Amino acid sequence: MHVVILGNGITGVTVARHLRKASPDVKITIVSGESDHHWSRPALMYIYMGHMRYQDTRPYEDHFWADNRIGLRRGWVKRIDLDAHQLQFEDGTSMAWDKLVLATGSVPNRFGWPGQDLDRVQGMYSLQDLISLERATPLLRRVVIVGGGLIGIEMAEMLHSRHIPVTMLVREDLYWNNVLPTEESAMVGRAIARAGIDLRLKTELVEIHDDEKGGVAGVTTSTGERIDCDLVGLTAGVRPNTQMAAASGIPTKRGILVDEWLKTSIPDVYAAGDCAQIAHSDGEHYGEQVWYSGRAQGEVLAGNILGADVPYKRGIWFNSAKFLHVEYQTYGTVPSKPQDGISSLYWEHADGNRSVRLVHRAGTFVGANVMGLRLRHRVCEKWIAEEQPLSYVIEHFTEAGFDGEFDRRHAKTAQAALHGMAS
């Protein structure tokens, strides 16, 4: 059996690793047009900032793939021929498969802005994006970033590290407040302002202007202002990469449609990770575009390809990130806007750089946001899984603090304040 995996991100590589662990006989090939080897996508910013080299972002030595008999094919796929069970490459070659795994990830959103196809208009999602940004950097006097969220702030920090002025256009009235509650959004906004980054809230992109050489000369915003710039970063979210699947007749909606076993409706074709939209038996359809869930899906899918018959179950939600110097963790259910039946206690340090939000439903702990300090993942997940009372979580809150005087000290301060709020 030849399993071909389209995409060498965390999901595709996890499928390959677990296939090989379970079976010495299956033939495995990973196909990618982006890079020869799997590398850590969240490390893009650290390569640009000089904290890491590209080779340091590859979790496996180059010999790992041959040692484990995992084939690597560098090339862009033009078409999936479902009838012939073949991939057709842009160079005119083809590859046959018995089982096909689509792990094609995400692509940046583009909303038809005039000028969006000019040179030096780009996202920050791929190795090619990093190469393009590095090539353009000597020319840059100002950059405009369109969109907030995690990728937008990462790109801003990258450019800020090279002393390149940055203006960020964010259509919301607070930064990322479709995900973060008001207080956390305001904290991130303050961090951006302290860094000297020009944050324009309630401001949208209208047009990108041509420098008459095919590149960027500036933008016009929804306020009517023109901002001169040399590069535009489009970071207004991502969407599942479904174009090739849809063109080949594989059913898609927002993502590539799969069942709980990560199978499409096409025999021998599977999808997982950012590109997949999972249809559950309760009628819910969802995608999960975070690193750890892509890895979990890859492990389940490898087993199912070999006949394990195990459905993928979404676990307790978790994510972590960094907004400049402010670290962020979220666990379980934390609505960005008030919801009936869900309440929270919120503590913020006097310095405005650290906070804890504990969320509960009728006194049962269901989630937490933490800014500026770290909690232990396993402890928080255990409290949510066990449906611990909010009072128990507050009483034992310091047990979730990381080792180190900094986290312990602030965890104790937060615990005392939260205990007072709950009394």
C-alpha angles and dihedrals in degrees: 000000000000115000113194117195117200106208132034100217124116094287097050094044092048090053090052095047094050093044089056093045091054100039131032092190108052115103111231129193126177115203123201134159093191104063143352094239140029113265136176108271095196087062094068092101094049092054091054093045091052096244094115139019120232091248089055090061094062108096093201131052114245091252091057092085096052091042089056094039094241110149120220122206119187111205146099116259115227100184143001111224103203096182095052094035091233140131114222113210128209090244090062097256126118140207128208122221138187095195123021125202118195109206097154097144125204138318127208120266117250120186103195097269113174107256097019091129095056122118113272093031107118150137128233104239109100142045088252089057090054092049091049092050092048091050092050097043098092088058097050122112096155136001128203116209117200114208136018130233127095101314093047094055092044091054090047091052091049093054092041089057088061091048092248112148113243133198117193121203113205120175095204123082091239130030114275092339091154084075107020124060116244098267095050091045090053091050092055090048090054091050090053092050093048089054090058095246114147104237115189110193122195087022127123136190115255104170142356113220126224120234087212089252096078095267138100122286100166147305138255117222133208089260089062094251122137115217116194113222142151100220136026120209112206107205100148093134133286137259132207113278099243104140098105094041092051092046089053094053098258108142115254139169115167087334137009104293115240135162126236089281089056092246123140119218088258112090114252094009121113136174133198142162126030095345095055129092110198119214111204128201090250089063097255118137119196145153128215114209103182131105101244096049090050089056092047092050091049092055093049092046094052089057093047093051086058093047104267094135095209119152119224112245121197109234130206109313117253135168137162135190144150128245101199102294095349114094118209134201129174130187132187120331117358112155117206090216130038114278130193112261095014122099135170144200115221128197124182126185117241090247090063093230102096134050145160126207119189114194124201140176111215090334096314116119111242106160152347142211119204124188126187098005137057133245129193111264096212093051095050092044091049093052091051094045092049091047091231118191116257089242090059092050092051092047092051098032097119089060087071094056119109119246111271134082094256097060095037093051095050093041089057091049091050092046093055092049094046091048089055092050092051095048 
